[in-house]
Amino acid sequence: MRKGAKATIVGSVFAVMVGGAGYGAYNVVSAISGDGASIGSSGPAPVKTGPPGADEVKDASDEFFAAWEKGNAVTAAALTNNDADATPVLDSYSAAGHITGVRITPGTPSGATVPFSVKATVSFDGKSKPLSYDSKLTVVRGLTTGKALVDWQPSVIHPQLEKGDTFVTGEAADPPIEAVDRNNVVLTAEKYPSLGPVLDELRGKYGQSAGGTAGVELAIRHADEAAGDTTLLTLAKGEPGKLRTTFSASVQAAAEKAVKEYDNSSVVAVKPSTGEVLAVANNRADGFNAAFLGKVAPGSTMKIITASMFIDNGVTTMNGPAPCTPTAVWQSQTFKNLTGMEPDENASLANSFMRSCNTAFINLIDGTDTAPLTDESLTTEAQTRFGLGQDNWKTGIASFDGSVPASGGPDRAANAIGQGEVQMNPLNLASVTATAITGTFRQPVVVSPELDDRQLATAKGLPSNTVSQLRSMMNATAVSGTAAKVMAGLGGSIGAKTGSAEVDGEAVSDSWFTGYRNDVSAAALVQGGGHGGDAAGPIVAAVLRTGG
């Protein structure tokens, strides 16, 4: 149900359950403090330490289940280690959520973790439906009391619940939508799981204007209003309004399949001639849309922008010098290449680009006597040519449009090779590639701006001479450089750039890859995936094979 829904609030405590099976026979013996301590006892009991034992795990979970079944939010919350956060969630479960008849069946514990299943009934305005799902909890020891308590996580009450979320049942303020792709193919979260959060957000933003009528539903109301509500159960269907998106069902299917091969992976595909987003997919346990909202270092894929800066400012050309030395020093910091790279002090920019030589880019970061560069040069290139980093993209859903700050000291050099303070996501890199091969920045969109008259971001783009050189270097990288193995077998007009970004505290780098084929550009990130061609590359190639 969406924000503003018509929901009847039935009080600030759970509705009392009728006795019977399950844990309804639990007796509340005394008032309990927020850390589970009894109030009014004759004196403090000895404080236990160490992990809870099996009996304590059973007793603590049984007591919690019993209070939850009875609808006693205060008592159930007090049996956790964070009653302040637990109370409003448990209260909303029966009050705003109208969930009654709760019966909980625990499974076999694994250490201190207890899996369980929930069966209940959701009723509103004469309509009722059964609700069932599985979850789990973990029992820990209270820090001050030593009592065995349920470790509070919103996901204990429902696996889709996050911090600050609550339940609500009622008439939806936002009618349902029937999202369709560019060819009028219906898009659903069941068939395209990565689109689930996207479709929720589109419904929250465009449900009213799409022309449908509201239904009645149980939903999770997220603390982040921009995310839209997540429907858990529909009691009465509304009439959906049709919402046309820019997605391509075939490209989306390829993207969904590709990210399944790698944990913590994300990919975006864009149509360079229009800026329309063809696909967005993520494979992450946390459900985060890293493809649009991620903020991580892009590694050597950043060299597309850096090479563009060199060419646009007259520092060098694709056939001009870019010596690939064993090391390069900037502001007392020494930069190296990947292990095994042969130095070539006579290398051209094209050669250093296709081999992804870090030191060649560091050696040129100060420009030349006749074409000097400053701390602001890379930022200016990213913002004015590629449309990045000005917090003004309006894609139709929430997105981050990159950050390329004007950094001094060693970070200025690190930024040039996609480390330092630069932050990107696959949406940004797919757009960078689209701009590089067309010369025109077209802000990515998932729905037409004509739908809501939103103003899209603009940038002046690239000179034709720069475009021809970038296309040539990216093509060489795809045919005979670091991306050749991944891009093998792809016909048509192709190009690519690999990247790997070191992450503080992580032994394995993030894997980045961006490429194009005809009128499709794509970019992928696999966090902890290693070199660009190892994980992100196969994802992009799979998408280009279908979409290009």
Helices and strands as residue ranges (DSSP letters): H 54-70, H 73-78, H 83-94, E 99-106, E 113-124, E 127-141, E 148-150, G 154-156, E 166-171, E 177-180, G 193-195, H 196-206, E 216-221, G 225-227, E 230-236, E 241-244, H 249-259, E 265-271, E 276-283, H 290-293, G 299-302, H 303-312, E 327-330, E 333-336, H 349-355, H 358-363, H 377-380, I 381-385, H 410-416, H 426-438, G 449-451, H 464-480, H 484-487, E 494-501, E 510-517, E 520-526, H 536-547
